Amino acid sequence: MVLPAVFALYVLVLLLLTSGRDPGIVPRNTNPPEPEIIEGQTPQLRLPRTKDVVVNGITVKTKYCDTCMLYRPPRCSHCSICNNCVEKFDHHCPWVGQCIGLRNYRFFFMFVFSTTLLCIYVFGFCWVYVTKIMHSKQISIWKALTETPASIALIIYTFISVWFVGGLSIFHLYLIGTNQSTYENFRYRYDRRANPYNRGVIDNFKEVFCTSIPPSKNNFRAKVLKADSDIEMGRKPIWDETNDGGVGKDAGSLHPRRSSWGRKSGSWDLSPEVHTLGGVGGDSNQISHGNNNGNLTMGNQDSRTILKV
């Protein structure tokens, strides 16, 4: 009785570590990054939607996040449920109520794999107990099952559960061996192109289980200022025209979140702020008709960054 109790407690600890840890949330910026200014070119009023980085000799595109106002690091994605950008985003697990990412993936896999072993253990020893009853009382297996209804319930429960957690364990063993996340496996399909993060099976397993977990980038015990809470709600300061014709910042008024394209989220109409800036620069026609299909190219800008992992 001691071993299964200790093992069940171990599974619960892994569950708490998975659900209670920061999965790798990237802190939000209070202001969008400044666009790159290249000498001899007209400054752009819009931020590029993507930037190219080179990871182990392979070009990877990083996207700009309108909500967090930052360029996501490689393998980072924005969780629509938690409303945060998470490093090495794997998926959002509703069963643990937490995103699975860089800082808790190890514990998530250990939790799922340990749950699989626990289901197999309980299923096997329930049958051992039923067999003992059958031999001690010299009865059939069906009568022995009626003698212990708790074993029947556990056998059915563990038999059904092991297919889910067991299949999930096998799938994540494959992901670890190929150094993929669930998001990457379904979104990018590295079987059709080279995976820049794959180091080989042994090194991939070492990366997950034998490397130190990076510290959290967030201080969850820090006091939250009002401006920070506005940013968390997806609202940004509005820019307004002052009485003397200039452009000034009205710190007291807030508007719903706008994307870096200068339009309201979900709409293709340009915002009044961009038209105002276009009027100041004298090129408002170019702003309103520059790129109607929504795909902004980077032109001659050299925004490539070289990373090695």
C-alpha positions as a Markdown table, in Angstrom:
| # | Residue | x | y | z |
|---|---|---|---|---|
| 1 | Met | 0.0 | 0.0 | 0.0 |
| 2 | Val | 2.9 | 2.3 | 0.6 |
| 3 | Leu | 4.3 | 2.2 | -3.0 |
| 4 | Pro | 1.1 | 3.2 | -4.8 |
| 5 | Ala | 0.4 | 5.9 | -2.3 |
| 6 | Val | 3.9 | 7.4 | -2.8 |
| 7 | Phe | 3.6 | 7.1 | -6.5 |
| 8 | Ala | 0.2 | 8.8 | -6.6 |
| 9 | Leu | 1.6 | 11.6 | -4.4 |
| 10 | Tyr | 4.5 | 12.0 | -6.9 |
| 11 | Val | 2.1 | 12.3 | -9.8 |
| 12 | Leu | 0.2 | 15.1 | -7.8 |
| 13 | Val | 3.4 | 17.0 | -7.2 |
| 14 | Leu | 4.2 | 16.9 | -10.9 |
| 15 | Leu | 0.7 | 18.2 | -11.6 |
| 16 | Leu | 1.2 | 21.1 | -9.3 |
| 17 | Leu | 4.6 | 21.9 | -10.8 |
| 18 | Thr | 3.1 | 21.8 | -14.3 |
| 19 | Ser | 0.1 | 24.0 | -13.5 |
| 20 | Gly | 1.7 | 26.4 | -11.0 |
| 21 | Arg | 5.0 | 27.3 | -12.8 |
| 22 | Asp | 5.4 | 30.2 | -15.2 |
| 23 | Pro | 5.5 | 28.4 | -18.5 |
| 24 | Gly | 7.8 | 31.0 | -20.0 |
| 25 | Ile | 5.7 | 34.2 | -20.4 |
| 26 | Val | 7.4 | 37.0 | -22.3 |
| 27 | Pro | 6.8 | 40.3 | -20.5 |
| 28 | Arg | 4.9 | 42.8 | -22.6 |
| 29 | Asn | 6.3 | 46.1 | -23.8 |
| 30 | Thr | 4.7 | 49.4 | -22.6 |
| 31 | Asn | 5.3 | 50.9 | -26.0 |
| 32 | Pro | 5.8 | 49.4 | -29.5 |
| 33 | Pro | 9.4 | 49.2 | -30.7 |
| 34 | Glu | 10.7 | 52.0 | -32.9 |
| 35 | Pro | 10.9 | 51.2 | -36.6 |
| 36 | Glu | 14.3 | 50.8 | -38.0 |
| 37 | Ile | 15.6 | 53.9 | -39.8 |
| 38 | Ile | 17.9 | 53.3 | -42.7 |
| 39 | Glu | 19.9 | 56.2 | -44.1 |
| 40 | Gly | 18.7 | 57.3 | -47.5 |
| 41 | Gln | 15.3 | 55.8 | -47.2 |
| 42 | Thr | 12.0 | 57.3 | -46.2 |
| 43 | Pro | 11.1 | 56.2 | -42.6 |
| 44 | Gln | 8.2 | 53.8 | -42.4 |
| 45 | Leu | 5.2 | 54.5 | -40.2 |
| 46 | Arg | 4.4 | 50.8 | -39.9 |
| 47 | Leu | 6.4 | 48.1 | -38.3 |
| 48 | Pro | 7.3 | 45.1 | -40.4 |
| 49 | Arg | 5.0 | 42.2 | -39.7 |
| 50 | Thr | 7.9 | 39.7 | -39.7 |
| 51 | Lys | 11.6 | 39.7 | -39.3 |
| 52 | Asp | 14.1 | 37.0 | -40.4 |
| 53 | Val | 16.5 | 35.4 | -38.0 |
| 54 | Val | 19.0 | 32.7 | -38.8 |
| 55 | Val | 18.9 | 29.6 | -36.5 |
| 56 | Asn | 21.7 | 27.1 | -37.1 |
| 57 | Gly | 22.0 | 28.3 | -40.7 |
| 58 | Ile | 18.3 | 28.1 | -41.5 |
| 59 | Thr | 16.2 | 31.3 | -41.9 |
| 60 | Val | 13.2 | 31.5 | -39.5 |
| 61 | Lys | 10.6 | 34.2 | -39.5 |
| 62 | Thr | 9.6 | 35.9 | -36.2 |
| 63 | Lys | 6.2 | 37.6 | -36.1 |
| 64 | Tyr | 5.2 | 40.9 | -34.4 |
| 65 | Cys | 2.6 | 40.5 | -31.6 |
| 66 | Asp | 0.1 | 43.4 | -31.6 |
| 67 | Thr | -1.1 | 42.5 | -28.1 |
| 68 | Cys | 2.3 | 42.3 | -26.4 |
| 69 | Met | 3.9 | 44.9 | -28.7 |
| 70 | Leu | 7.1 | 42.9 | -29.4 |
| 71 | Tyr | 8.7 | 40.7 | -31.9 |
| 72 | Arg | 8.3 | 37.1 | -30.6 |
| 73 | Pro | 11.5 | 35.1 | -30.1 |
| 74 | Pro | 11.9 | 32.0 | -32.2 |
| 75 | Arg | 9.5 | 29.2 | -31.1 |
| 76 | Cys | 7.4 | 31.7 | -29.2 |
| 77 | Ser | 3.7 | 32.0 | -29.8 |
| 78 | His | 0.8 | 34.0 | -28.4 |
| 79 | Cys | -1.8 | 31.9 | -26.4 |
| 80 | Ser | -5.3 | 33.1 | -27.2 |
| 81 | Ile | -6.6 | 31.7 | -23.9 |
| 82 | Cys | -3.9 | 33.0 | -21.5 |
| 83 | Asn | -3.4 | 36.1 | -23.7 |
| 84 | Asn | 0.4 | 35.9 | -23.3 |
| 85 | Cys | 3.3 | 35.2 | -25.5 |
| 86 | Val | 5.0 | 32.0 | -24.3 |
| 87 | Glu | 8.5 | 30.9 | -25.1 |
| 88 | Lys | 8.8 | 27.5 | -26.9 |
| 89 | Phe | 5.0 | 27.3 | -26.8 |
| 90 | Asp | 3.7 | 23.8 | -27.0 |
| 91 | His | 0.0 | 24.0 | -26.4 |
| 92 | His | -2.6 | 25.2 | -23.8 |
| 93 | Cys | -3.6 | 22.2 | -21.7 |
| 94 | Pro | -7.2 | 22.6 | -20.3 |
| 95 | Trp | -6.7 | 19.6 | -18.0 |
| 96 | Val | -4.0 | 21.4 | -16.0 |
| 97 | Gly | -5.3 | 24.9 | -16.7 |
| 98 | Gln | -2.0 | 26.2 | -17.9 |
| 99 | Cys | 0.1 | 26.8 | -21.0 |
| 100 | Ile | 2.8 | 24.3 | -21.7 |
| 101 | Gly | 6.1 | 26.0 | -22.7 |
| 102 | Leu | 9.8 | 26.3 | -22.0 |
| 103 | Arg | 9.7 | 26.3 | -18.2 |
| 104 | Asn | 7.1 | 23.6 | -17.5 |
| 105 | Tyr | 7.3 | 21.2 | -20.5 |
| 106 | Arg | 9.6 | 18.8 | -18.6 |
| 107 | Phe | 7.2 | 18.5 | -15.7 |
| 108 | Phe | 4.2 | 18.1 | -18.1 |
| 109 | Phe | 5.8 | 15.2 | -19.8 |
| 110 | Met | 6.8 | 13.6 | -16.5 |
| 111 | Phe | 3.3 | 14.0 | -15.2 |
| 112 | Val | 1.7 | 12.4 | -18.3 |
| 113 | Phe | 4.2 | 9.6 | -18.4 |
| 114 | Ser | 3.9 | 8.9 | -14.7 |
| 115 | Thr | 0.1 | 8.9 | -14.9 |
| 116 | Thr | 0.4 | 6.3 | -17.7 |
| 117 | Leu | 2.6 | 4.1 | -15.4 |
| 118 | Leu | 0.2 | 4.6 | -12.5 |
| 119 | Cys | -2.8 | 3.5 | -14.6 |
| 120 | Ile | -0.9 | 0.4 | -15.8 |
| 121 | Tyr | 0.1 | -0.4 | -12.1 |
| 122 | Val | -3.5 | 0.0 | -10.8 |
| 123 | Phe | -4.9 | -2.0 | -13.7 |
| 124 | Gly | -2.5 | -4.9 | -13.3 |
| 125 | Phe | -2.7 | -5.2 | -9.5 |
| 126 | Cys | -6.5 | -5.1 | -9.6 |
| 127 | Trp | -6.4 | -8.2 | -11.7 |
| 128 | Val | -3.9 | -9.7 | -9.3 |
| 129 | Tyr | -6.3 | -9.1 | -6.4 |
| 130 | Val | -9.2 | -10.6 | -8.4 |
| 131 | Thr | -7.1 | -13.7 | -9.2 |
| 132 | Lys | -6.3 | -14.1 | -5.5 |
| 133 | Ile | -9.9 | -14.0 | -4.6 |
| 134 | Met | -10.7 | -16.5 | -7.3 |
| 135 | His | -8.1 | -19.0 | -6.1 |
| 136 | Ser | -8.7 | -18.6 | -2.4 |
| 137 | Lys | -12.5 | -19.2 | -2.7 |
| 138 | Gln | -12.3 | -21.6 | -5.6 |
| 139 | Ile | -14.8 | -19.6 | -7.7 |
| 140 | Ser | -15.0 | -18.4 | -11.2 |
| 141 | Ile | -13.5 | -15.1 | -12.4 |
| 142 | Trp | -17.0 | -13.5 | -12.8 |
| 143 | Lys | -18.0 | -14.4 | -9.2 |
| 144 | Ala | -14.6 | -13.1 | -8.0 |
| 145 | Leu | -15.3 | -9.7 | -9.8 |
| 146 | Thr | -18.7 | -9.5 | -8.0 |
| 147 | Glu | -16.8 | -9.9 | -4.7 |
| 148 | Thr | -14.8 | -6.7 | -5.3 |
| 149 | Pro | -16.8 | -4.0 | -7.1 |
| 150 | Ala | -14.1 | -1.4 | -6.4 |
| 151 | Ser | -11.7 | -3.4 | -8.5 |
| 152 | Ile | -14.2 | -3.5 | -11.4 |
| 153 | Ala | -14.5 | 0.3 | -11.3 |
| 154 | Leu | -10.7 | 0.8 | -11.2 |
| 155 | Ile | -10.2 | -1.7 | -14.0 |
| 156 | Ile | -12.7 | 0.1 | -16.3 |
| 157 | Tyr | -11.4 | 3.6 | -15.3 |
| 158 | Thr | -7.7 | 2.8 | -15.8 |
| 159 | Phe | -8.3 | 0.9 | -19.0 |
| 160 | Ile | -10.0 | 3.9 | -20.6 |
| 161 | Ser | -7.5 | 6.4 | -19.2 |
| 162 | Val | -4.4 | 4.6 | -20.3 |
| 163 | Trp | -5.3 | 5.0 | -23.9 |
| 164 | Phe | -5.4 | 8.8 | -23.6 |
| 165 | Val | -2.4 | 9.4 | -21.4 |
| 166 | Gly | -0.4 | 6.5 | -23.0 |
| 167 | Gly | -1.1 | 7.8 | -26.5 |
| 168 | Leu | -0.1 | 11.3 | -25.3 |
| 169 | Ser | 3.1 | 10.0 | -23.8 |
| 170 | Ile | 4.1 | 8.2 | -27.0 |
| 171 | Phe | 3.3 | 11.3 | -29.1 |
| 172 | His | 5.5 | 13.5 | -26.9 |
| 173 | Leu | 8.3 | 11.0 | -26.9 |
| 174 | Tyr | 8.3 | 11.5 | -30.7 |
| 175 | Leu | 8.2 | 15.3 | -30.3 |
| 176 | Ile | 11.1 | 15.2 | -27.9 |
| 177 | Gly | 13.1 | 12.9 | -30.1 |
| 178 | Thr | 12.7 | 15.3 | -33.1 |
| 179 | Asn | 12.9 | 18.5 | -31.0 |
| 180 | Gln | 9.5 | 19.8 | -32.0 |
| 181 | Ser | 6.6 | 21.3 | -30.1 |
| 182 | Thr | 3.0 | 20.3 | -30.6 |
| 183 | Tyr | 2.3 | 23.7 | -32.1 |
| 184 | Glu | 5.2 | 23.3 | -34.6 |
| 185 | Asn | 4.2 | 19.8 | -35.5 |
| 186 | Phe | 0.7 | 20.8 | -36.5 |
| 187 | Arg | 1.6 | 24.3 | -37.9 |
| 188 | Tyr | 4.9 | 24.0 | -39.7 |
| 189 | Arg | 5.3 | 20.2 | -40.5 |
| 190 | Tyr | 9.0 | 19.8 | -40.3 |
| 191 | Asp | 8.8 | 16.6 | -42.3 |
| 192 | Arg | 8.4 | 18.7 | -45.4 |
| 193 | Arg | 11.5 | 20.9 | -44.6 |
| 194 | Ala | 14.5 | 21.0 | -42.4 |
| 195 | Asn | 14.0 | 21.5 | -38.6 |
| 196 | Pro | 16.6 | 24.1 | -37.4 |
| 197 | Tyr | 16.3 | 22.9 | -33.8 |
| 198 | Asn | 16.9 | 19.2 | -34.3 |
| 199 | Arg | 20.3 | 18.1 | -32.8 |
| 200 | Gly | 19.8 | 14.4 | -32.8 |
| 201 | Val | 17.8 | 12.1 | -30.6 |
| 202 | Ile | 20.2 | 11.9 | -27.7 |
| 203 | Asp | 20.9 | 15.7 | -27.6 |
| 204 | Asn | 17.2 | 16.5 | -28.0 |
| 205 | Phe | 16.4 | 14.4 | -24.9 |
| 206 | Lys | 19.3 | 16.0 | -23.0 |
| 207 | Glu | 17.9 | 19.5 | -23.9 |
| 208 | Val | 14.6 | 18.7 | -22.3 |
| 209 | Phe | 15.6 | 16.7 | -19.2 |
| 210 | Cys | 19.3 | 17.6 | -18.5 |
| 211 | Thr | 19.5 | 21.4 | -19.0 |
| 212 | Ser | 18.8 | 24.0 | -16.4 |
| 213 | Ile | 15.4 | 25.7 | -16.5 |
| 214 | Pro | 15.9 | 29.5 | -17.2 |
| 215 | Pro | 14.6 | 31.8 | -14.5 |
| 216 | Ser | 11.2 | 33.5 | -15.0 |
| 217 | Lys | 11.2 | 36.9 | -16.7 |
| 218 | Asn | 8.3 | 38.1 | -14.6 |
| 219 | Asn | 8.0 | 39.3 | -11.0 |
| 220 | Phe | 4.5 | 38.2 | -10.1 |
| 221 | Arg | 4.7 | 39.7 | -6.7 |
| 222 | Ala | 5.5 | 43.2 | -7.9 |
| 223 | Lys | 2.9 | 45.9 | -7.5 |
| 224 | Val | 1.0 | 46.6 | -10.7 |
| 225 | Leu | 0.6 | 50.3 | -11.6 |
| 226 | Lys | -2.5 | 51.6 | -13.4 |
| 227 | Ala | -0.7 | 52.1 | -16.6 |
| 228 | Asp | 0.5 | 48.5 | -16.5 |
| 229 | Ser | -3.0 | 47.2 | -15.9 |
| 230 | Asp | -4.2 | 49.2 | -18.9 |
| 231 | Ile | -1.6 | 47.4 | -21.0 |
| 232 | Glu | -2.6 | 44.0 | -19.6 |
| 233 | Met | -6.1 | 44.8 | -20.8 |
| 234 | Gly | -4.9 | 45.5 | -24.3 |
| 235 | Arg | -5.3 | 49.2 | -24.2 |
| 236 | Lys | -2.7 | 51.7 | -25.3 |
| 237 | Pro | -2.3 | 55.5 | -24.8 |
| 238 | Ile | -4.0 | 57.6 | -27.5 |
| 239 | Trp | -2.2 | 60.3 | -29.5 |
| 240 | Asp | -4.1 | 63.4 | -30.1 |
| 241 | Glu | -3.6 | 66.8 | -31.8 |
| 242 | Thr | -2.8 | 69.6 | -29.4 |
| 243 | Asn | -4.1 | 73.2 | -29.8 |
| 244 | Asp | -1.0 | 74.5 | -31.5 |
| 245 | Gly | -1.3 | 71.9 | -34.3 |
| 246 | Gly | 1.4 | 69.5 | -33.0 |
| 247 | Val | 1.0 | 65.9 | -32.0 |
| 248 | Gly | 0.9 | 65.3 | -28.2 |
| 249 | Lys | 0.1 | 62.5 | -25.9 |
| 250 | Asp | -3.1 | 62.5 | -23.9 |
| 251 | Ala | -2.2 | 60.3 | -21.0 |
| 252 | Gly | -5.7 | 60.4 | -19.6 |
| 253 | Ser | -7.6 | 58.9 | -22.5 |
| 254 | Leu | -7.3 | 55.3 | -23.7 |
| 255 | His | -8.6 | 53.6 | -26.8 |
| 256 | Pro | -9.1 | 49.9 | -27.6 |
| 257 | Arg | -6.1 | 48.1 | -28.9 |
| 258 | Arg | -4.9 | 48.9 | -32.4 |
| 259 | Ser | -2.5 | 46.8 | -34.4 |
| 260 | Ser | 0.8 | 48.0 | -35.7 |
| 261 | Trp | -0.7 | 48.4 | -39.1 |
| 262 | Gly | -2.4 | 51.5 | -37.8 |
| 263 | Arg | -5.9 | 50.1 | -38.0 |
| 264 | Lys | -8.4 | 48.7 | -35.5 |
| 265 | Ser | -8.1 | 45.0 | -34.9 |
| 266 | Gly | -10.5 | 43.2 | -37.1 |
| 267 | Ser | -10.9 | 46.1 | -39.6 |
| 268 | Trp | -9.0 | 47.1 | -42.7 |
| 269 | Asp | -9.7 | 50.8 | -42.2 |
| 270 | Leu | -6.8 | 53.0 | -41.2 |
| 271 | Ser | -7.0 | 54.7 | -37.8 |
| 272 | Pro | -7.3 | 58.5 | -37.5 |
| 273 | Glu | -3.9 | 58.6 | -35.8 |
| 274 | Val | -2.2 | 57.3 | -38.9 |
| 275 | His | -4.1 | 59.7 | -41.1 |
| 276 | Thr | -3.0 | 62.5 | -38.8 |
| 277 | Leu | 0.6 | 61.4 | -39.1 |
| 278 | Gly | 0.3 | 61.0 | -42.8 |
| 279 | Gly | -1.0 | 64.6 | -43.0 |
| 280 | Val | 2.0 | 65.9 | -41.1 |
| 281 | Gly | 4.4 | 64.1 | -43.4 |
| 282 | Gly | 2.5 | 65.2 | -46.6 |
| 283 | Asp | 2.1 | 61.7 | -47.9 |
| 284 | Ser | -1.3 | 60.5 | -46.7 |
| 285 | Asn | -2.3 | 59.0 | -50.1 |
| 286 | Gln | 0.6 | 56.6 | -49.9 |
| 287 | Ile | -0.4 | 55.5 | -46.4 |
| 288 | Ser | -4.0 | 54.8 | -47.3 |
| 289 | His | -3.3 | 53.0 | -50.5 |
| 290 | Gly | 0.2 | 51.5 | -49.9 |
| 291 | Asn | -0.5 | 47.9 | -49.4 |
| 292 | Asn | -4.1 | 46.8 | -49.5 |
| 293 | Asn | -3.6 | 43.1 | -49.3 |
| 294 | Gly | -2.1 | 43.3 | -45.8 |
| 295 | Asn | 1.2 | 41.7 | -46.6 |
| 296 | Leu | 4.0 | 44.1 | -45.8 |
| 297 | Thr | 7.4 | 43.4 | -47.2 |
| 298 | Met | 10.5 | 44.7 | -45.8 |
| 299 | Gly | 11.9 | 46.2 | -48.9 |
| 300 | Asn | 15.6 | 46.8 | -48.7 |
| 301 | Gln | 15.7 | 46.7 | -44.9 |
| 302 | Asp | 18.3 | 44.4 | -43.5 |
| 303 | Ser | 16.5 | 43.0 | -40.4 |
| 304 | Arg | 18.1 | 39.6 | -40.4 |
| 305 | Thr | 19.5 | 38.5 | -37.1 |
| 306 | Ile | 21.8 | 35.5 | -36.6 |
| 307 | Leu | 21.0 | 33.2 | -33.7 |
| 308 | Lys | 22.7 | 30.0 | -32.6 |
| 309 | Val | 21.0 | 27.5 | -30.3 |
